[in-house]
Amino acid sequence: MVGFLLTGQYMDKFYNHLHGMADGPRLLYRTRHIFILLAGLLNLGIGAYFTNRIHSWARALQLLGSLFIFAASILFLIAFFYEPNFGQPAHASESLGNVHDRDRRGAARREWGRRWMIMEVDSLTPVLRTWDLPGTIEFYTRVLGFNCDSHEPDWGWASLSHGSFSLMFSAPNEHEGDVQPAFTGSLYFRVRDVDSLWSRVKDEARVCYPIEDFPYGMREFAIYDNNGYLLQFGEPSLAPEGESDGSDQ
């Protein structure tokens, strides 16, 4: 019991009641501390009701059992100081604020991992409606250089690609009826040499806005495809607006 009290004071004085300590070392300290208490209570219970046996063999068994119980108490004390060191416990001199920040970041990563595992995504491919599938294939292959990977006229469906990017078009869904396109956003293509692309396509499509540098650091332009979908093309500006390239010095 004295060992239980002293080890409790040790955790208080040296590790601030184990506040901020990593889960592994803290668990080892707590469990060994409880084992020391159980061993102490077991020794008290046996000592209170101990009586010597008459037969020598019975007394020998009593002595052997007592030695085992006493040895277990000593081993629990050794384990209390030895085993938690493998977990590198956080000493009281370590900044508790840093420890708490690390714990919060770890919890956030674990929560993100749980959310991520809800769905594993291999790719994302937009599927857009069109009332002119042949014209759409012609526009994207001739004007923008896409490849037509698959075309099913009977289904009213086609799959096009450009490098690692894929795009699908389909005829109006019979369940939705003959309605206008509901896609209200745009497709933004991050490209290389946007000026050369602008020179090739500016006379082949209806222009939304011509090529220019924008304050957010992109040089881009936008056109409409044959269906009226907005397509934006851009690349990082060489010198974002408001920054000097040093030529005026």
C-alpha positions in Angstrom: 0.0 0.0 0.0 2.9 2.3 0.7 4.1 1.7 -2.9 0.7 2.6 -4.2 0.7 5.9 -2.4 4.3 6.8 -3.4 3.8 6.0 -7.1 0.7 8.2 -7.0 2.8 11.1 -5.6 5.4 10.3 -8.3 2.9 10.8 -11.1 1.6 14.0 -9.4 5.0 15.6 -8.9 6.9 14.6 -12.0 4.1 14.4 -14.6 1.4 16.7 -13.4 -1.2 13.9 -13.0 -0.3 12.7 -16.5 -2.1 15.7 -18.1 -1.1 16.1 -21.8 0.8 12.8 -21.9 0.3 10.5 -24.9 -2.3 7.8 -24.6 0.1 4.9 -24.6 2.4 5.9 -21.7 -0.6 7.3 -19.7 -2.4 3.9 -20.0 0.7 2.1 -18.9 1.2 4.3 -15.8 -2.5 4.0 -14.8 -2.7 0.2 -15.2 0.5 -0.5 -13.3 -0.6 1.9 -10.6 -3.8 -0.1 -10.2 -1.9 -3.4 -10.2 0.2 -2.1 -7.4 -3.0 -1.3 -5.4 -4.4 -4.8 -6.1 -1.2 -6.4 -5.0 -1.2 -4.4 -1.8 -4.8 -5.3 -1.0 -4.0 -9.0 -1.7 -1.1 -8.9 0.7 -3.2 -7.2 3.4 -6.0 -9.7 3.0 -3.7 -12.7 3.2 -1.8 -11.2 6.2 -5.0 -10.6 8.1 -6.2 -14.2 7.8 -2.9 -16.0 7.7 -2.5 -19.1 9.9 0.3 -21.6 9.9 -0.5 -25.0 8.7 0.3 -28.1 10.8 1.9 -30.2 8.1 5.2 -29.3 6.8 4.3 -29.7 3.1 1.3 -27.3 3.7 3.6 -24.7 5.3 6.0 -25.1 2.3 3.2 -24.3 -0.1 2.2 -21.3 2.1 5.7 -20.0 1.9 6.0 -20.5 -1.8 2.7 -18.7 -2.5 3.7 -15.8 -0.3 7.0 -15.5 -2.1 5.2 -15.4 -5.5 2.8 -12.7 -4.3 5.6 -10.6 -2.8 7.6 -11.0 -6.1 4.6 -9.9 -8.1 4.4 -6.7 -6.0 8.1 -6.0 -6.7 7.6 -6.7 -10.4 4.6 -4.3 -10.6 6.8 -1.6 -9.1 9.6 -2.2 -11.6 7.1 -2.3 -14.5 5.6 1.0 -13.3 8.9 2.8 -13.8 10.2 0.8 -16.7 7.5 0.1 -19.3 6.0 3.6 -19.8 9.4 4.8 -21.0 9.0 3.0 -24.2 6.1 5.3 -25.0 8.3 8.5 -24.4 5.9 10.1 -21.9 5.6 13.9 -22.0 7.5 15.3 -19.0 6.0 18.2 -17.0 8.7 20.4 -18.4 7.3 19.9 -21.9 4.9 22.6 -23.1 1.4 21.4 -22.4 0.1 23.7 -25.1 2.1 22.0 -27.7 0.9 18.6 -26.5 -2.7 19.7 -26.7 -2.2 21.1 -30.2 -0.7 17.9 -31.3 -3.6 15.9 -29.9 -6.1 18.2 -31.6 -4.3 17.8 -35.0 -4.2 14.0 -34.5 -8.0 14.0 -33.8 -8.6 16.1 -36.9 -6.6 13.7 -39.1 -8.5 10.7 -37.7 -11.8 12.4 -38.3 -10.8 13.3 -41.9 -9.7 9.7 -42.4 -13.1 8.4 -41.3 -14.9 10.8 -43.6 -12.6 10.0 -46.5 -13.2 6.2 -46.2 -16.9 6.7 -46.6 -16.3 6.9 -50.4 -13.2 6.1 -52.4 -13.1 8.2 -55.6 -11.1 7.0 -58.6 -12.1 9.8 -61.0 -14.7 12.5 -61.6 -16.2 12.9 -65.1 -18.7 15.6 -66.0 -21.7 14.4 -68.1 -23.4 17.2 -70.0 -26.6 17.2 -72.0 -26.6 18.1 -75.7 -29.2 18.4 -78.4 -26.5 18.1 -81.1 -24.2 15.2 -80.3 -22.5 15.1 -83.7 -21.9 18.8 -83.7 -20.6 18.6 -80.1 -18.1 15.9 -81.1 -17.0 17.9 -84.1 -16.5 21.1 -82.0 -14.4 19.4 -79.2 -12.3 17.3 -81.6 -11.6 19.9 -84.3 -11.5 23.1 -82.2 -10.1 21.9 -78.9 -8.2 18.8 -80.0 -10.1 16.3 -77.9 -10.2 12.6 -78.8 -13.5 10.8 -79.2 -13.0 7.6 -77.2 -16.5 6.2 -77.6 -19.6 7.2 -79.5 -22.9 5.4 -79.3 -25.4 7.0 -81.6 -28.3 4.7 -80.6 -27.8 5.7 -77.0 -27.1 9.3 -77.8 -23.9 9.2 -75.8 -20.2 10.0 -76.4 -17.0 10.0 -74.3 -14.2 12.4 -75.1 -10.8 12.9 -73.6 -7.8 15.2 -73.7 -4.8 13.8 -71.8 -6.0 12.7 -68.4 -9.2 14.7 -68.6 -12.5 13.1 -69.6 -15.8 14.6 -70.6 -19.1 12.8 -71.5 -22.1 14.1 -73.5 -25.5 12.6 -73.7 -28.8 13.3 -75.4 -31.6 14.6 -73.2 -32.7 12.1 -70.6 -36.1 10.7 -71.4 -37.1 10.8 -67.7 -36.5 14.6 -67.6 -38.0 15.6 -70.8 -36.8 18.0 -73.5 -35.5 20.8 -71.3 -32.7 23.3 -71.6 -29.2 22.6 -70.1 -29.3 23.1 -66.3 -25.5 23.4 -65.9 -25.1 27.0 -64.6 -21.4 27.0 -63.9 -18.4 26.5 -66.2 -15.6 24.1 -67.0 -12.2 25.6 -66.2 -9.3 24.2 -68.1 -5.8 24.9 -66.7 -3.6 24.7 -69.7 -0.1 25.5 -71.0 0.6 28.3 -73.5 -2.8 29.9 -73.2 -1.9 32.6 -75.7 -1.4 30.1 -78.5 -4.7 28.4 -77.6 -6.5 31.7 -77.7 -5.1 32.5 -81.2 -6.4 29.1 -82.5 -9.9 29.2 -81.0 -10.9 32.9 -80.9 -12.4 32.7 -84.4 -13.9 29.2 -84.0 -16.3 29.9 -81.1 -18.4 32.6 -79.5 -16.2 34.5 -77.1 -17.4 35.3 -73.6 -14.3 37.4 -72.7 -10.9 37.7 -74.4 -7.6 36.8 -73.0 -6.3 39.0 -70.2 -4.4 39.0 -66.9 -6.5 38.9 -63.8 -5.6 40.2 -60.3 -5.8 36.7 -58.8 -2.7 35.7 -60.8 -4.2 33.9 -63.9 -4.1 34.8 -67.6 -7.3 33.4 -69.1 -10.1 33.7 -71.6 -13.5 32.1 -72.0 -15.6 30.8 -74.9 -18.9 29.0 -75.4 -19.1 25.6 -77.0 -21.8 24.8 -79.6 -24.3 24.0 -76.8 -23.8 27.2 -74.9 -21.7 25.7 -72.1 -19.1 28.2 -70.8 -15.5 27.0 -71.1 -12.6 28.9 -69.4 -9.0 28.4 -70.2 -6.1 29.8 -68.1 -2.6 29.5 -66.8 -0.7 31.4 -64.1 0.4 34.9 -65.1 4.1 35.6 -65.6 3.8 38.8 -63.6 0.5 39.1 -61.5 -1.1 42.5 -61.7 0.3 44.9 -59.2 3.7 43.3 -59.1 6.7 44.8 -60.8 9.0 42.6 -62.9 11.9 44.9 -62.3 12.1 46.3 -65.9 11.3 49.8 -64.7 14.2 50.0 -62.3 
